[in-house]
């Protein structure tokens, strides 16, 4: 079996995929799970591979917001429809984002940051690509707080971090796992997290929801197969991935390496989650006129 990952090697999604692959054989009767990195085009290269695969259970995908929810809104030429091209199997994990600023920025907390952004209406913020979770979360926050910040796109989380450290941009919403080393070194200041509750690895950092009740945005991953995957194969795969998430070493890796939370559950629950994400983010993408060329 192969697990197609819509990102290159070395990132958070790839790390999660390889944790799954390592734990897969003993829980799947000795069957191996091979990770295949197919990054590019906002995840739609990987999405197309899986959407066009035979529904025999041999090809699965590490799903995410871009490739499996809003791809066609961002790229009308996407060769599949995310709402019909896949069979949801299992919701794996949610990873929080953290709003960080350069340590030199005169904003000690979220309220101070908002006040500064309202004064400086051209404040630049960084994101790792149009339609990524951090980009959409920042735009949702800007909309709800009445901010007019200037988005500056980069090609990776590493480039975003460099721009913050250099003071080229003045904020970003990035994964906790990426930001944590810089926060601990005092090079970035963490102002708020994107989950509704606190994040264990960032004690004392409040949720954005304290200022915007109900606000939540996460980086999520799950497993999907091609459309029309037989129910017996869907359920069998779901049992295996839930068992993997129950493995202490896997759950601990998600929590400590990615500040994430293992989710699990049924295929139906994951399908409902994806539908909710589509319904939530599609209007924002349309209102901003976002397109990936």
Backbone as a ProteinNet text record, in pm:
[ID]
protein_1_A
[PRIMARY]
XXXXXXXXXXXXXXXXXXXXXXXXXXXXXXXXXXXXXXXXXXXXXXXXXXXXXXXXXXXXXXXXXXXXXXXXXXXXXXXXXXXXXXXXXXXXXXXXXXXXXXXXXXXXXXXXXXXXXXXXXXXXXXXXXXXXXXXXXXXXXXXXXXXXXXXXXXXXXXXXXXXXXXXXXXXXXXXXXXXXXXXXXXXXXXXXXXXXXXXXXXXXXXXXXXXXXXXXXXXXXXXXXXXXXXXXXXXXXXXXXXXXXXXXXXXXXXXXXXXXXXXXXXXXXXXXXXXXXXXXXXXXXXXXXXXXX
[TERTIARY]
84	0	87.5	36.3	112.3	26.2	93.5	29.5	89.9	11.7	60.3	48.6	160.8	166.9	182.4	94.2	97.6	203.8	310.3	420.7	551.7	660.7	792	836.7	947.2	1000.9	1050.4	1038.7	1097.6	1003.9	886.1	791.9	704.7	612.4	526.3	438.9	382	296.5	375.4	496	581	619	648.1	682.1	565.8	444.2	326.5	308.9	323.7	306	403.8	526.3	626.7	604	546.9	507.5	399.2	304.7	199.7	258	349.1	406.6	485.7	557.2	636.5	548.8	433.1	344.5	246.7	239	135.5	148.4	265	271.5	217.8	259.9	210.1	60.1	-0.6	-144	-225.8	-156.6	-223.4	-181.3	-155.1	-121.1	6.8	102.8	231.3	235.6	122.5	118.5	198.8	280.2	360.2	284.6	322.7	266.9	383.8	392.7	504.8	463.4	543.5	516.2	569.3	483.4	521.4	496.1	601.5	589.4	564.8	450.7	415.5	371.4	467.5	437.6	416.2	364.1	348	203.5	182.4	50.2	-54.1	-12.5	-106	-164.2	-91.5	-137.4	-217.6	-249.4	-337.2	-267.5	-135.2	-65	-90.5	-72.7	-100.8	-248.8	-333.4	-476.8	-519.6	-463.2	-498.5	-453.9	-336.3	-286.7	-386.3	-434.3	-523.9	-664	-711	-844.5	-856.3	-745.7	-747.1	-707.1	-673	-630	-749	-720.9	-825.5	-873	-1002.2	-1054	-1038.6	-913.7	-887.3	-814.5	-796.1	-730.5	-580	-522.1	-376.9	-317.5	-398.7	-350.6	-435.4	-370.3	-436.5	-365.5	-424	-365.3	-368.9	-263.8	-263.8	-336.7	-460	-546.6	-516.8	-547.1	-532.6	-631.1	-634.6	-729.9	-719.8	-598.4	-582	-627.9	-566.8	-593.6	-731	-784.8	-905.5	-1029.2	-1016.2	-1132	-1150.1	-1046	-1064.5	-983.4	-929.6	-842.2	-908.2	-1033.5	-1097.9	-1133.5	-1157.2	-1181.8	-1056.1	-940.5	-814.5	-763.1	-789.4	-741.2	-856.3	-931.4	-1045.9	-1010.5	-882.7	-841.2	-802.9	-820	-788.8	-862.1	-790.8	-852.3	-940.4	-990	-1082.9	-1164.2	-1277.3	-1362.8	-1343.7	-1286.4	-1259.5	-1383.8	-1502.2	-1623.3	-1669.7	-1620.6	-1666.1	-1553.1	-1428	-1317.6	-1259.2	-1297.2	-1230.2	-1329.6	-1281.2	-1354.5	-1285.6	-1347.4	-1285.7	-1271.8	-1157.2	-1130.5	-1112.2	-1021.9	-994.8	-934.6	-987.6	-930.7	-815.8	-696.1	-577.5	-547.2	-527.6	-478.8	-506.8	-515.8	-522.4	-400.8	-338.2	-222.1	-252.9	-223	-254.1	-156.2	-201.2	-116.3	-89.7	18.8	50	81.6	23.6	51.6	181.5	284.2	414	452.5	534.5	587.3	736	811.3	951.1	960.4	1061.8	1076.4	1087.3	1130.4	1148.4	1019.5	912.6	789	726.6	687.6	631.3	485.4	464.1	330.9	349	308.8	333	228	110.8	3.4	-85	-188.2	-273.2	-344.3	-393.5	-461.6	-367.4	-242.8	-145.1	-112.8	-108.2	-82.6	-196.8	-319.8	-435.5	-435.5	-404.4	-399.6	-293.4	-177	-69.4	-109	-173	-212.7	-319.2	-403.1	-504.7	-443.2	-331.4	-260.2	-179.2	-109.2	-28.6	-105.4	-181.8	-272.5	-202	-69	6	99.3	72.6	161.8	166.3	286.6	296.1	293.3	221.5	226.6	269.3	334.5	389.5	301	299.7	235.4	309.9	299.1	378.3	311.3	203	138	-10	-64.8	-206.2	-292.2	-385.3	-477.8	-431.3	-308.6	-263.7	-336.8	-340	-418.3	-377.5	-247.9	-202.4	-247.3	-249.8	-294.3	-442.8	-524.1	-668	-703.6	-633.9	-661.4	-629.7	-518.8	-483.1	-587.2	-633.5	-733.2	-867.2	-900.9	-1023.5	-1012	-894.8	-872.7	-876.9	-812.4	-814.2	-957.2	-1035.5	-1174.8	-1253.7	-1241	-1322.7	-1279.7	-1152.7	-1103.4	-1097.3	-1132.6	-1129.8	-989.9	-895.3	-756.9	-733.5	-644.6	-608.2	-458.1	-415.2	-273	-239.5	-111.4	-66.3	-4.2	-62.8	-5.2	121.5	221.4	346.5	369.9	354.6	368.9	514.8	542.9	674.2	651	758.6	744.8	753.9	781.5	791.6	782.1	756.1	754.8	889.4	995.6	1130	1153.8	1106.5	1122.7	1037	918.6	834.6	906.6	964.1	1036.5	1152.3	1225.1	1337.2	1288.8	1174.4	1124.2	1086	1030.8	996.7	1123.4	1221.8	1346.9	1419.7	1408.1	1475.5	1393.8	1271	1185.4	1129.1	1138.1	1079.8	926.8	872.6	729.6	712.9	592.9	576.3	483.5	430	352.4	330.8	295.9	251.8	180.4	91.7	32.7	98.7	183.4	255	234.4	271.8	256.6	345.2	295.3	370.3	504.2	506.5	631.8	739.2	700.1	797.5	843.5	751	782.5	850.2	827.3	868.5	1017.2	1109.8	1251.7	1283.8	1224.5	1250.9	1186.3	1071	1006.3	1091.7	1140.2	1220.6	1353.6	1405.5	1531.3	1510.2	1384.4	1355.9	1364.3	1365.8	1375.7	1239.5	1136.3	998.5	915.5	808.6	717.4	584.7	538.2	409.9	300.1	201.1	93.7	-35.2	-65.4	-191.3	-187.4	-268.3	-281	-417.5	-427.6	-548.2	-654.2	-623.9	-721.7	-808.6	-922.7	-1013.7	-962.7	-878.1	-817.5	-667.7	-598.2	-453	-379.5	-254.2	-167.3	-61.6	-47.7	38.6	183.1	232.6	372.2	395	286.2	298.9	219.5	262	188.8	185.4	68.7	54.2	19.9	20.5	-14.9	-165.6	-244.1	-390	-439.5	-560.4	-621.5	-669	-666.7	-726.7	-873.7	-934.3	-1076.3	-1109	-1008.1	-1035.9	-1075.7	-1022.4	-1056.7	-1167.7	-1169.7	-1270	-1341	-1444	-1510.7	-1550.6	-1515.2	-1547.9	-1442.6	-1341.3	-1239	-1158.3	-1138.7	-1053.8	-1008.2	-882.6	-827.2	-711	-709.3	-603.3	-552.1	-430.8	-379.5	-427.7	-500.9	-553.5	-504.6	-495.5	-458.6	-547	-570.8	-645.6	-603.7	-675.3	-648.7	-774	-756.5	-865.8	-818.9	-914.7	-887.1	-961.6	-951.9	-1028.4	-1178.4	-1257.1	-1402.2	-1441.3	-1554.9	-1610.4	-1526.5	-1444.8	-1373.1	-1476.7	-1472.5	-1574.6	-1582.1	-1703	-1719.4	-1635	-1619.6	-1540.7	-1393.9	-1342.1	-1203.5	-1190.5	-1288.7	-1288.4	-1287.6	-1374.4	-1382.2	-1256.4	-1198.9	-1076.7	-961.5	-949.3	-843.7	-867.8	-992.9	-1026	-984.2	-1009.4	-970.2	-819.6	-745	-598.8	-548	-598.3	-547	-590.1	-708.2	-746.4	-655.6	-619.1	-528	-390.3	-345.8	-215.8	-219.3	-327.8	-338.5	-343.2	-389.2	-395.1	-261	-163.9	-30	33.3	79.4	134.6	246.8	334.4	447.9	401	299.2	248.2	176.2	88.4	14.9	109.6	212	307.2	387.4	422.4	496.4	413	283.6	196.2	190	181.5	166.9	297	410.5	535.4	609.8	604.1	675.6	597	462.6	380.3	281.1	285.9	191.3	48.2	28.1	-101.9	-183.2	-302.2	-392.5	-442.8	-415.9	-471.7	-624	-690.2	-835.5	-900.6	-880.8	-945.5	-1093.9	-1167.4	-1311	-1350.8	-1476.5	-1532.4	-1512.5	-1526.4	-1522.3	-1631.3	-1748.8	-1858.2	-1826.5	-1760.9	-1722.2	-1619.5	-1525.8	-1425.9	-1489.8	-1584.9	-1655.6	-1729.4	-1793.1	-1865.5	-1769.9	-1652.1	-1551.8	-1506.6	-1477.5	-1432.8	-1541.3	-1666.1	-1776.9	-1785.3	-1763.2	-1767.3	-1652.9	-1535.5	-1421.5	-1446.8	-1506	-1539.5	-1637.7	-1740.2	-1842.3	-1785.7	-1687.9	-1631.2	-1538.3	-1448.5	-1341.7	-1375.3	-1466.7	-1499.1	-1546.5	-1639	-1681.3	-1566.8	-1472	-1358.3	-1270.2	-1241.2	-1159.1	-1224.3	-1356.3	-1426.6	-1427.4	-1448.4	-1456.1	-1323.7	-1213.2	-1081.6	-1034.8	-1108.9	-1070.7	-939	-913	-784.5	-776	-661.9	-634.9	-488.6	-462.7	-326.5	-303.7	-204.9	-178.6	-79.8
-118.6	0	123.6	230.3	355.3	467.2	557.5	675.1	796	860.3	974.2	1099	1171.6	1290.2	1413.8	1515.1	1630.6	1734.8	1693.3	1783	1708.2	1784.2	1723.6	1659.9	1592.2	1523.7	1624	1587	1665.7	1755.9	1784.4	1873	1798.6	1872.6	1814.4	1703.1	1723	1620.8	1494.9	1511.4	1396.6	1322.3	1396	1333.2	1249.1	1303	1227.8	1103.4	1118	1004.3	892.1	927.6	823.9	758.1	831.3	769	664.3	697.4	602.4	479.8	503.8	393.3	298.9	355.4	271.1	182.4	235.7	159.8	70.8	83.8	16.5	-136.1	-193.8	-338.6	-428.2	-409.9	-503.2	-492.6	-382.3	-364.7	-394.7	-426.7	-454.1	-589.3	-684.4	-819.7	-830	-740.2	-743.5	-661.5	-606.2	-521.2	-393.8	-357	-235.3	-115.9	2.5	128.8	215.7	242.8	317.2	462.6	554.8	697.3	746.1	813.2	867.2	1017.3	1095.9	1241.5	1293.6	1364.3	1422	1566.2	1650.5	1789.3	1871.9	1993.4	2088	2116.2	2234.6	2277.8	2277.5	2320.3	2330.5	2198.2	2089.9	1957.9	1885.5	1954.4	1893	1788	1789.1	1681.5	1549.6	1549.2	1429.9	1394.9	1497.7	1473.2	1405.3	1447.4	1388.1	1242.6	1214.3	1075.3	984	1026.6	942.4	940.8	1056	1061.5	969.4	950	868.9	724.2	690.5	554.1	458.7	330.7	229.9	225.1	212.4	206.3	66.3	22.4	-112.5	-112.4	6.2	15.4	21.4	13	12.5	152.4	254.1	391.8	478.3	538	627.5	762.6	860.7	995	1054.3	1125.2	1205	1334.6	1346.5	1457	1583	1698.1	1825.4	1925.4	2045.1	2148.4	2183.2	2204.3	2251.9	2152	2036.1	1938	1875.9	1865.1	1786.6	1868	2000.5	2082.8	2202.6	2282.7	2409	2417.3	2303.7	2305.6	2369	2331.9	2381.8	2529.8	2578.4	2721.6	2801.7	2747.3	2816.9	2797.8	2680.8	2648.4	2586.2	2666.5	2613.4	2501.6	2492.3	2387.6	2258.2	2251.4	2127.9	2010.6	1901	1792.3	1698.2	1741.4	1660.9	1754.7	1706	1781.4	1724.8	1802.5	1749.1	1696.5	1746.5	1703.7	1564.9	1515.4	1385	1287.9	1332.8	1251.3	1153.8	1167.3	1088.5	1019.4	913.7	844.4	874.7	952.5	977.9	848.5	831.5	709.3	737.8	830.5	856.5	995.2	1069.2	1197.5	1166.7	1205.2	1168.1	1265.4	1393.5	1487.4	1630.9	1717.4	1862.1	1925.5	2020.1	2089.9	2238.6	2296.8	2438.1	2529.3	2650.9	2758.2	2855.7	2930.5	3032.8	3162.9	3271.5	3404.4	3453	3471.3	3517.5	3647	3724.5	3851	3857.1	3944.3	3962.3	4005.4	3960.3	3994.7	4145.1	4217.1	4362.1	4441.1	4376.1	4449.5	4499.2	4625.3	4679.1	4638.9	4508.6	4455.2	4338.3	4356.8	4254.5	4145.1	4174	4075.9	4097.5	4015.4	4023.7	4157.7	4208.3	4337.5	4448.2	4443.9	4543	4530.3	4406.2	4382.9	4439.1	4413.9	4463.3	4616.1	4676.9	4823.5	4877.9	4811.3	4855.1	4837.7	4724.2	4697.7	4796.1	4843.2	4941.6	5078.7	5103.7	5230.1	5226.7	5112.6	5093.3	5004.1	5060.4	4982.8	4907.4	4926.7	4857	4751.7	4705.4	4607.4	4478.4	4432.6	4310.1	4184.4	4083.3	3953.5	3847.3	3744.8	3640.7	3516.7	3445.6	3314.4	3226.5	3092.8	3002.8	2964.7	3030.8	3001.1	3031.8	3074.6	3109.4	2987.4	3004.9	2898.3	2804.3	2822.5	2739.7	2782.1	2692.7	2718	2847.9	2875.2	2997.6	3122.3	3115.4	3228.6	3254.7	3150.8	3169.6	3209.6	3152.7	3189.4	3336.1	3384	3524.9	3615.1	3577.1	3658.8	3656.6	3543	3536.8	3626.5	3624.4	3710.2	3857.5	3890.6	4028.9	4076.2	3988.5	4022.9	4049.7	3960.1	3969.5	4084	4125.9	4235.6	4368.3	4366.9	4488.9	4537.8	4444.6	4482	4477.1	4562.8	4563.6	4543.2	4423.5	4391.9	4347.4	4354.4	4323.4	4183.6	4089.8	3954.3	3950.3	3879.1	3860.3	3710.1	3651.4	3506.5	3463	3348.8	3283.9	3141	3069.2	2936.1	2823.3	2856.9	2752	2813.3	2728.2	2773.9	2825.7	2767.2	2812.6	2955.5	2988.1	3124.2	3223.1	3179.6	3264.2	3296.3	3195.6	3215.8	3313.1	3297.6	3388	3531.7	3550.1	3686.5	3752.2	3673.8	3727	3761.7	3672.6	3695.9	3818.9	3841.9	3956.5	4084.7	4074.2	4192.1	4237	4152	4185.7	4187.1	4094.1	4091	4095.5	4133.3	4162.4	4067.4	3967.7	3863.9	3747.9	3634.3	3518.2	3423.8	3344.2	3231.4	3106	3042.9	2924.9	2811.1	2691.9	2577.3	2595	2546.5	2558	2487.7	2371.8	2296.5	2375.5	2456.9	2538.4	2657.4	2718.6	2842.1	2818.3	2703	2681.6	2705.6	2656.9	2683.7	2833.7	2911.3	3056	3126.8	3078.2	3135.4	3109.8	2988.2	2952.3	3026.8	3059.3	3135.1	3285	3329.2	3470.9	3551.2	3483.2	3553.3	3590.1	3519.4	3550.4	3558.4	3637.6	3646.6	3582.7	3488.6	3423.8	3506.1	3547.2	3632.1	3555.5	3454.5	3382	3254.3	3157.8	3032.8	3027.2	2944.4	2943.2	2844.8	2763.9	2670.4	2740.1	2680.4	2744.3	2737.4	2640.8	2628.6	2647.1	2643.2	2661.9	2544.4	2567.5	2464	2430.4	2302	2258.8	2304.6	2306.1	2343.5	2494.4	2571.7	2717.5	2767.8	2730.9	2773.4	2925.3	2975.5	3119.7	3196.2	3128.6	3195.7	3176.2	3282.9	3269	3235.4	3183.7	3162.3	3293.5	3300.5	3413.5	3425.9	3313.2	3311	3395.9	3429.2	3520	3658.5	3696.7	3825.5	3810.8	3693.8	3663.2	3534.6	3541.1	3419.3	3326.1	3199.4	3099.5	3081.3	3167.7	3156.7	3028.5	2956.1	2837.3	2807.9	2774.7	2734.7	2641.2	2527.3	2429.7	2376.8	2325.1	2243.6	2101.3	2042.1	1908	1810	1686.3	1577.9	1456.6	1383.1	1258.6	1166.1	1057.4	962.8	948.4	957.5	933.4	835.9	774.1	691.6	746.6	681.4	725.6	712.4	782.5	767.9	623	582.9	448.5	338	372.6	269.9	182.8	51.3	-35.3	-16.2	-19.9	2.2	-90.7	-217.4	-309.7	-269.7	-215.4	-168.9	-39.5	47.6	172.5	143.3	53.6	21.1	-48.7	-136.3	-205.5	-106.5	-14.5	86.2	176.7	212.2	296	229.5	99.8	28.4	32.3	14.2	14.3	152	258.7	391.9	436.1	395.9	424.4	349	226.6	150.3	214.9	269.1	337.8	460	537.4	657	621.2	499.8	456.4	408.8	390.9	350.4	466.1	442.9	552.4	628.8	558.1	625.8	720.5	679.4	763.2	885.4	860.9	972.2	1072	1021	1110.3	1190.3	1127.1	1199.3	1312.7	1288.5	1394.2	1509.3	1476.3	1581	1657.7	1588.9	1655	1713.3	1647.3	1697.4	1802.8	1792.3	1881.7	1962.1	1947.3	2014.9	1983.7	1868.2	1832.8	1746.7	1713.3	1629.4	1517.2	1390.6	1279.2	1282.7	1252	1261.3	1123.4	1056.5	928	943.2	834.4	836.7	761.3	775.7	699.9	771.6	698.9	765.5	871.8	845	939.7	1069.4	1057.2	1176.7	1258.7	1191.5	1265.1	1331.5	1263.1	1322.5	1448.8	1443.9	1561.4	1675.4	1642.6	1745.2	1814	1736	1794.6	1883.6	1838.7	1920.2	2053.2	2049	2172.4	2265.9	2210.5	2291.9	2356.5	2281.8	2338	2453.2	2430	2532.8	2655.5	2635.4	2747.9	2832.6	2768.9	2844.2	2888.4	2820.6	2858.1	3002.8	3049.9	3190.7	3290.2	3259.8	3349.9	3352.6	3235.6	3229	3309.2	3294.7	3367	3516.7	3557.1	3700.2	3769.8	3696.8	3754.7	3741.4	3662.7	3641.4	3566.9	3472	3402.8	3304.2	3302.1	3207.7	3167.7	3041.3	2991.1	2962.8	3030.2	3012.7	2896.9
0	0	0	-58.4	-57.8	-0.5	70.1	126.7	56.9	-28.6	-105.8	-19	-6	79.7	-9.2	6.9	-83.3	-49.5	18.3	55.2	39.6	35.4	25.8	156.8	151.2	268.9	372.4	498.6	606.4	681.3	627.3	695	794.4	854	956.8	900.8	780.9	721.9	691.1	640	609.1	737.3	843.3	971.5	1022.4	1013	1055.4	969.3	839.2	749.2	781.3	811.8	839.8	976.1	1069.8	1196.6	1171.7	1084.4	1049.4	980.1	885.1	809.4	899.5	997	1086.6	1174.4	1213.3	1303.3	1227.6	1096.6	1018.2	1012.2	979.1	952.3	1064.4	1190.6	1292.7	1318.4	1278.3	1300.1	1175.1	1065.8	938.3	882.1	969.7	926.5	849.2	876.7	807.9	681.1	638.7	518.3	540.8	444.4	457	400.2	446.4	397.9	354.5	226.2	169	150.7	204.5	190.6	56	-19.5	-150.3	-149.9	-148.6	-147	-287.9	-303.7	-434.2	-411.5	-373.7	-344.6	-470.3	-449.1	-559.5	-592.6	-653	-701	-590.6	-471.3	-360.9	-316.3	-341.9	-301.4	-407	-519.3	-618.1	-704.2	-709.9	-780.9	-709	-577.6	-498.5	-505	-496	-500.3	-628.7	-740.5	-869.2	-877.4	-822.3	-822.8	-752.3	-636.5	-557.8	-617.6	-664.4	-724	-845.1	-917.9	-1038.7	-1014.1	-889.9	-858.8	-852.3	-868.8	-854.7	-709.5	-686.8	-549.4	-489.6	-479.5	-429.1	-295.5	-236.6	-107.3	-113.9	-233.7	-245.7	-244.9	-273.9	-279	-187.4	-88.4	5.9	3.3	68.9	68.9	208.4	244.3	365.7	332.3	379.8	340.8	420	357.3	425.9	366	424.4	384.4	236.8	187.3	50.4	-53.2	-54.3	-159.1	-148.1	-27.3	-5.7	33.2	31.1	66.7	-26.5	-47	-119.3	-247.8	-293.3	-411.2	-532.2	-559.7	-681.6	-671.5	-549.1	-531.7	-561.8	-523.7	-546.1	-688.3	-744.6	-878.3	-957.6	-1031	-1105.2	-1202	-1242.5	-1336.1	-1265.9	-1135.5	-1062.6	-1128.3	-1158.4	-1236.7	-1155.3	-1042.5	-964.2	-875.8	-829.4	-738.8	-598.2	-505.4	-371.5	-299.6	-337.8	-268.2	-310.8	-424.8	-475.2	-508.4	-508.4	-559.7	-458.7	-330.7	-226.7	-133.3	-71.3	34.7	167.8	255.5	386.6	466.1	530.3	606.5	754.5	788	929.8	948.4	1042.5	1084	1179.5	1141.3	1219.3	1332.4	1299.1	1400.5	1359.5	1458.9	1439.3	1503.3	1434.4	1485.7	1500.7	1615.8	1635.6	1562.8	1541.9	1491.2	1605.1	1592.9	1691.9	1619.1	1667.6	1613.5	1675.7	1591.7	1640.9	1571.6	1640.8	1589.6	1622.6	1555.6	1594.7	1741.3	1809.5	1951.5	1972.9	1870.1	1883.3	1862.3	1816.6	1788.3	1919.4	1925.8	2049.9	2071	2086.7	2115.7	2210.1	2333.6	2435.3	2434.9	2377.5	2378	2255.2	2242.9	2124.4	2115.3	2226.8	2224.7	2178.1	2223.9	2180.7	2033.4	1984.2	1842.1	1757.2	1798.5	1723.8	1720.9	1834	1839.9	1745.1	1741.5	1652.9	1506.3	1474	1336.1	1289.2	1380.4	1342.6	1320.3	1385	1365.4	1236.8	1215.6	1094.5	998.1	911.5	828.7	715.7	704.3	600.7	659	779.6	842.2	760.3	724.7	644.8	732.6	686.6	753.8	652.9	700.6	613.6	614.6	500.6	496.6	396.2	410.8	325.5	195.3	160.1	33.1	37.8	-75.2	-83.2	-51.5	40.4	75	182.8	232	343.9	470.5	568.2	689.7	757.3	767.1	832.2	758.2	624.7	543.7	566.8	556.6	573.2	715.8	813.7	953.3	978.6	922.3	939.2	873.3	754	686.1	760.5	819.5	899.3	1021.9	1084.4	1200.7	1159.9	1048.6	999.8	972.6	907.9	877	1004.8	1100.8	1222	1313.2	1300.3	1383.6	1308.2	1180.7	1102.5	1070.8	1053.7	1023.2	872.2	823.9	682.6	669.3	699.7	688.6	546.3	513.4	377.8	375.6	299.4	293.8	208.7	258.7	184.5	173.3	54.8	40.7	30.4	88.9	76.7	29.6	6.3	-50.8	51.7	175.9	277.5	415.8	514.2	651.6	696.3	643.4	679.2	631.5	511	459.9	539.3	580.7	665.1	795.4	857.9	983.7	963.4	852.5	825.6	811.7	747	726.7	858.8	951.5	1083.6	1160.6	1156.7	1229.4	1175.9	1044	982.6	992.2	1039.3	1047.4	914.8	811	681.2	689.5	767.1	795.2	947.1	992.3	1134.3	1207.4	1137.1	1205.8	1112.4	1171.2	1094.9	1188.6	1132.5	1203.8	1148.4	1229.3	1184.2	1283.9	1241.6	1330.3	1453.5	1564.1	1690	1677.7	1612	1601.3	1528	1429.2	1356.4	1439.3	1510.5	1583.4	1717.3	1778.4	1917	1943.6	1860.8	1888.6	1893.2	1804.2	1801.1	1919.7	1961.6	2080	2204.1	2216.5	2333.4	2336.5	2218.1	2211	2227.9	2238	2254.6	2127.2	2011.7	1883.8	1826.6	1871.8	1834.5	1961.6	1955.6	2069.1	2029.5	2110.2	2086.5	2151.7	2072.9	2124	2150.9	2068.9	2084.8	2003.2	2044	1969.2	1902.5	1799.1	1715.6	1762.5	1863.6	1917.5	2021.6	2052.7	2147.8	2290.9	2317.7	2449.8	2441.7	2556.3	2557.3	2494.7	2459.6	2403	2507.5	2538.2	2648	2630.3	2506.2	2482.9	2489.8	2499.7	2509	2629.8	2748.8	2868.8	2881.7	2915.6	2933.5	2808.3	2691.1	2566.4	2543.8	2541.5	2536	2395.9	2386	2254.3	2192.5	2060.4	1990	2029.3	2064.1	2099.9	2222.7	2302.4	2414.2	2364.6	2249	2189.2	2085.7	2019	1918	1958.1	2037.6	2085.4	1970.2	1988	1887.5	1780	1776.4	1671.7	1690.6	1583.2	1584.7	1443.3	1428.9	1299.8	1326.8	1258.6	1281.2	1148.5	1153.9	1044.3	1072.1	977.9	1001.1	896.2	939	848.8	875	770.6	781	669.6	654.4	546.4	462.1	330.6	236.6	130.4	63	-52.8	-172	-286.5	-403.6	-379.3	-456.8	-450.2	-478.5	-424.8	-446.8	-383.2	-284.4	-209.9	-139	-155.9	-94.9	56.2	111.8	255.8	342.3	299.8	382.5	387.8	276.7	276.8	357.1	344.5	421.3	570.6	614.5	756.6	805.4	722.4	762.2	779.7	685.7	697.1	816.9	841.3	955.9	1086.8	1098.1	1221	1241.1	1133.1	1145	1187.7	1125.8	1159.2	1299.5	1341.9	1480.9	1578	1542.9	1628.4	1633.6	1520.4	1518.4	1609.6	1601.1	1685.1	1833.2	1864.9	2004.7	2056.1	1966.6	2009.1	2087.1	2210.4	2291.6	2222.2	2151.8	2088.1	1977.4	1901.9	1793.5	1850.3	1947.2	2007.8	2072.7	2139.9	2205.8	2104.1	1991.6	1887.3	1830.7	1809	1757.8	1856.9	1985.6	2087.3	2110.9	2109.7	2146.4	2026.5	1911	1793.3	1717	1723.3	1642.9	1725.9	1857.5	1947.1	1907.1	1843.9	1791.2	1885.1	1838.4	1915.7	1825.5	1861.5	1783.8	1791.6	1679.4	1673.7	1658.9	1546.8	1523.5	1496.7	1512.1	1487.9	1362.5	1324.3	1212.4	1078.9	967.4	836.6	823.4	879.5	871.1	945.4	1060	1136.1	1059.6	993.4	915.4	794.4	730.9	617.4	659.9	776.7	826.4	858.1	910.8	940.6	812.3	708.8	582.7	523.5	528.2	478.3	551.8	683.8	762.8	725.3	698.3	657.8	520.9	429.2	298.2	314.3	396	416.3	485.2	571.5	646.3	560.9	485.9	420.5	278.9	211.5	74	61.6	146.7	133.4	151.5	241.8	262.4	138.7	82.8	-38.5	-150.6	-165.3	-271.5	-246.9	-120.7	-90.6	-114.2	-96.9	-118.1	-262.1	-340	-478.9	-493.6	-404	-404.2	-519.5	-586.4	-693.7	-689.1	-715.5	-729.4	-876.9	-933.1	-1077.8	-1099.3
[MASK]
+++++++++++++++++++++++++++++++++++++++++++++++++++++++++++++++++++++++++++++++++++++++++++++++++++++++++++++++++++++++++++++++++++++++++++++++++++++++++++++++++++++++++++++++++++++++++++++++++++++++++++++++++++++++++++++++++++++++++++++++++++++++++++++++++++++++++++++++++++++++++++++++++++++

